[in-house]
Amino acid sequence: MADKGPDEESIGDLLARLAEDARRFGQAELDYYRVLAAEKLEEAKASLWIGAVAIGLMLAAAVALVFGLVLTLAQYVGPALATLIVVALAVGTAWLLGRIAWRHIKRVVGLRK
């Protein structure tokens, strides 16, 4: 059997080095994905704020539309009846859309086929 020279490492040393390299590689991958997730989260925050502003503006527009409908109908049927009509239409529309959404959710989740 030939003697090992100073440059040769034992199998145990090579395996230990391999395990350490694998651990470092795994840690580097984890750090990379952590940074990537943080960047995506920052991008998503901006999008969420823009979406929140858009929703706020749409709600303001809906309130203005309802108010305009009440004012327009008030000329013909009086303010109290105009308010009642517009509220009844809004509640009826919301109820109908809610039922449609609930049916869709039940179908997606598998509660109803």
C-alpha positions in Angstrom: 0.0 0.0 0.0 1.3 3.4 -0.8 1.7 6.1 1.8 -0.5 9.1 1.6 1.3 12.3 0.7 0.7 15.6 2.4 -1.7 16.8 -0.3 -4.0 13.7 0.0 -7.0 13.8 2.4 -8.8 10.9 3.9 -12.3 9.9 2.9 -13.6 11.1 6.2 -12.1 14.6 5.7 -13.5 14.8 2.1 -17.0 13.8 3.3 -16.8 16.3 6.2 -15.8 19.0 3.7 -18.6 17.9 1.3 -21.1 18.1 4.2 -19.9 21.6 5.1 -20.0 22.8 1.5 -23.5 21.4 1.2 -24.5 23.3 4.4 -23.0 26.5 3.1 -24.7 26.1 -0.3 -28.1 25.5 1.4 -27.6 28.5 3.6 -26.7 30.6 0.5 -29.8 29.4 -1.3 -32.0 30.2 1.7 -30.5 33.7 2.0 -31.1 34.2 -1.8 -34.8 33.2 -1.5 -35.2 35.3 1.6 -33.9 38.4 -0.2 -36.0 37.6 -3.3 -39.2 37.2 -1.1 -38.5 40.5 0.6 -38.1 42.3 -2.8 -41.4 40.8 -4.0 -43.1 41.8 -0.8 -42.0 45.4 -1.3 -43.4 45.4 -4.8 -46.6 43.9 -3.6 -47.0 46.5 -0.9 -47.0 49.3 -3.5 -49.5 47.4 -5.6 -51.8 46.9 -2.6 -51.7 50.6 -1.7 -52.6 51.5 -5.3 -55.4 49.0 -5.2 -56.7 50.4 -1.9 -56.8 53.9 -3.3 -58.6 52.6 -6.4 -61.2 50.9 -4.2 -61.6 54.0 -2.1 -62.3 56.1 -5.3 -64.8 53.5 -6.6 -66.6 53.6 -3.3 -66.8 57.4 -3.4 -68.1 57.2 -7.0 -70.8 54.7 -5.9 -71.9 57.0 -3.0 -72.1 59.9 -5.5 -74.2 57.8 -7.9 -76.6 56.7 -5.1 -76.9 60.3 -3.9 -77.5 61.5 -7.5 -80.2 58.8 -7.9 -81.9 59.9 -4.7 -81.8 63.6 -5.8 -83.2 62.8 -9.2 -86.0 60.6 -7.9 -86.9 63.1 -5.2 -88.2 65.5 -7.8 -90.8 62.9 -8.9 -91.7 61.0 -5.7 -90.4 63.0 -2.8 -87.2 62.6 -0.8 -88.4 59.9 1.6 -89.8 57.6 -1.1 -86.8 58.3 -3.3 -84.4 57.2 -0.5 -86.5 54.1 0.1 -86.5 53.1 -3.6 -82.7 53.6 -4.0 -81.9 51.8 -0.7 -84.2 48.9 -1.7 -82.5 48.6 -5.1 -79.0 48.8 -3.6 -79.8 46.2 -1.0 -81.5 43.9 -3.5 -78.6 44.2 -5.9 -76.1 43.5 -3.1 -78.2 40.5 -1.9 -78.3 39.0 -5.5 -74.6 39.5 -6.0 -73.8 38.0 -2.6 -75.9 34.9 -3.4 -74.1 34.5 -6.7 -70.7 34.9 -5.0 -71.7 32.4 -2.2 -72.8 29.8 -4.8 -69.5 30.2 -6.7 -67.5 29.9 -3.5 -69.4 26.7 -2.5 -68.8 25.2 -5.9 -65.1 26.1 -5.8 -64.6 24.7 -2.3 -66.5 21.6 -3.1 -69.5 22.1 -0.8 -71.9 21.9 -3.7 -71.5 20.3 -7.1 
